[in-house]
Amino acid sequence: MVIAENIEAVLKKIDEAACKIGKKRDDITLVAVSKMHPVEKILEAKKYGLSIFGESKAQELLQKYEMVPDVKWHFIGHLQRNKVKYIIDKVDLIQSLDSIELAQEIDKRAKKIGKKMPVLIEINIGKEPSKSGIYEEELDEFVKKVSEFENIILSGIMTIPPVTEDKNKTRDYFKRMRFLFETLKQFDLPNSNIKFLSMGMTDDFDIAIEEGANIVRVGTGIFGRRM
Ligand SMILES: *Cc1c(COP(=O)(O)O)cnc(C)c1O
């Protein structure tokens, strides 16, 4: 029951933030981040209408994939190259492309199964050593290389900003992401369809939406604390 109430609260907050900037709830894709939560909870969230789930470990995704039918999966964590072959046919979006070597492997595996794999580039917007993702200064060059892969559809960018109590700082990171996103859209890139700006988690997804996010990734706010 708690999950139902949580979902309702999250959807309401999405609705309000979207309205503030003249968008609708449907303009925002909610990814329910189910990592480290049991299948029962995912099934419950599915029952209450959620249909896209986010996982950050290949092994965990594979297990849950078998047990939760008829939903979509996004990969949101650091992806090891040797795991790509296991998930390539199971995910709708890889949100965490962070190296050319990984892009190369995704391209190779996608080609093998006749798929064009949509990916987002992860940006380490706060330049934190603990986080994956490329620096914003590297984006132009990185994007040019990624867009050469014919079995990848470069679809946008994603970030996890530094943790801070200061909501204004968080907002500034989101603004910078928005700028990068708009810049990318101007480029005339092959194998690309730049349409997703993925940012905002439980504590800040409303701010992210106000700053232009159209994918938000909410875990704790839906499923409670991870075990
Ligand atoms: C865990 C995780 C989330 C969800 O975080 P919450 O604070 O629980 O909402 C979102 N995005 C990524 C990439 C994550 O790893």
The ligand as an ORCA input file, in Angstrom:
! r2SCAN-3c Opt
* xyz 0 1
  C      20.121      4.951     -7.334
  C      19.979      5.841     -8.496
  C      18.857      6.694     -8.635
  C      17.743      6.790     -7.622
  O      18.120      7.497     -6.476
  P      17.052      7.851     -5.339
  O      17.703      8.939     -4.565
  O      16.827      6.615     -4.547
  O      15.818      8.322     -6.018
  C      18.782      7.469     -9.779
  N      19.732      7.431    -10.723
  C      20.818      6.640    -10.633
  C      21.814      6.648    -11.721
  C      20.976      5.840     -9.512
  O      22.073      5.060     -9.425
*
